[in-house]
Amino acid sequence: MWGEPAPAGATGVVHVDLSAIVANWRLLCARHPGGPVAGVLKADGYGLGAGPIARALHDAGCRHFFVALLREALAIRSVVPGAMLAVLNGLVPGSEADYVAHDITPVLGSLAEIDAWAPTGRPAILHIDTGMSRLGLDAGELAVLQQDHARLAGMGPRYVMTHLVSSEVTHDPLNTHQRQRFEAACALLPPAPRSFANSSGIFLGRAFGSDLARPGAALFGINPTPGLPNPMRQVVRLMGRVLAVRAIPAGAGVGYNATWTAMRPSRIATVGIGYADGWQRRLSGRAFAYFDGVPVPLVGRVSMDLTTFDVTDLPGIEPGAWLEFLGPHQTQDDVAAHAGTNGYEILTSLALRLPRVYEAA
């Protein structure tokens, strides 16, 4: 599954298993039999590299892609020829010509965006807000549109979509409320295919199926069913190289402000990954790395380029060894629990200065 640890000279590396991403997409397709499953590749493919991931999914048969920004769509347009490529964050005024020239579909979430796009005569996706209160037509704008279908003339819509607020919480009544609001809203609009479920929404059952699902996180191994075993394959392996191993006496401090003090003679491994690489400072004193499947405690403060670990009980760790920060023994969800965040932030924080190595699909 995983190849060589890193390119020559690298002190950290992100391995991305493209075959696992494709397998995750196929599993999601099987869970959503009512319609196709898109690939959501915003934030540069959740920090893992949208280009290679888009190519692997396209080769596997994926024909619908979403990103957040127009520039993200432009970066992968040539990689997914013929596929629908849509931008979730709406239509920025003055950008219409770029959408048309590159066959990119805007997601329209206001009457102003609809009116700006209408002269192009091209399909778009209509976004209805059913509870997120961020983007999408609000109740007042929706009522206007429901009374004036002519505003949609000539532009599709290709899909009508909404975004689930709490789909990872299976029994949250918000899920059913949103489904009902969405159905009621669509009933008063011209008939159009619908796009509903995100990653976790796919696991809410057939009632949450639609003509197009839009998973992102689950493609990259983030658990769409928190509290239950993760049905997705692990995609990412973050490895850090040991740069030095130092013997220190009992009572010696480690790192900035000496926040950790050795209680015994200890061996401290310094690894070439820090918060500039996305290994967050809040993990100081809380997280672990792994060596041959054995947890190694992080001690002292995470600094910009370096992190220190107590390897006293693992004499096999010497300079040049590699520690697993993310991988089979510690997923992004595990690290997120230590950091008080979610797996999305862990992956999208991985810095571009870490080389990416792609395992073929």
C-alpha angles and dihedrals in degrees: 000000000000125000131202113334100246149332115279113286096014119133093194136019139187114218114201119196105211092184089059091051091051091047090051091050091051092050090052090049089054090051092051106050096160096074146345125300120232129210115238106207103170121146090036093305093318089309096307102098120283096210101061091037093051090049092050093048092045091051088051092054105268110147103173125068135175131196132171102235137039091236089056090053093048090052093060103028093103091048095059105042114187094008125122106256115189135185115220102195096070137249115312109211112260096022097095095102092056091052092051096044093053099035093244120157120224122215104226118209106168140044089246091057091047092051092047092051098041096082090062090065089213131128121269138175117251116219120206120192109225098168113323093094093207115091129355138070110309123217094272095049091044091054090052091050093046089057094044111045090164089080087071095049114133097005105084111213094240089197138351111220144179133184125239117235102200109010094139088065100073099199099038107129089217088078094061092040091054092047090052093046091049093050091048092048094049092048090067096046129075110281112274138153114272133226116199124140125077122192097295092034090065087064094052092083140256094308088070095050121110143164091288132018121205112207122170114154096042091057088063097048100264108144110255091191106054113199092028130079111285109254092195128087120247110256106178134064117182113193129187127198121229107237099181141000116208129190111220131182126241110280096033118129126226128215134345114350090001091260090167124050124193112244091194137016101296145184114228121198117204113207126198098239125093142153091293085066092050098264093132124233090228087070089071109130093357110074140065140212124208133234117190088339095308118120116241116198120235109231130190125007125324105241131197098275106006142054127190129218134189105239097165092124095046108065090173092073110097134153109299094033119125126232123202112234095170126013144081093338098042123025129198087258091056092051091045090057089056092047097045093240138087135275091254091066093046093055098040090049093062104117124237090233087074106087116237119224115194123210108211121257 
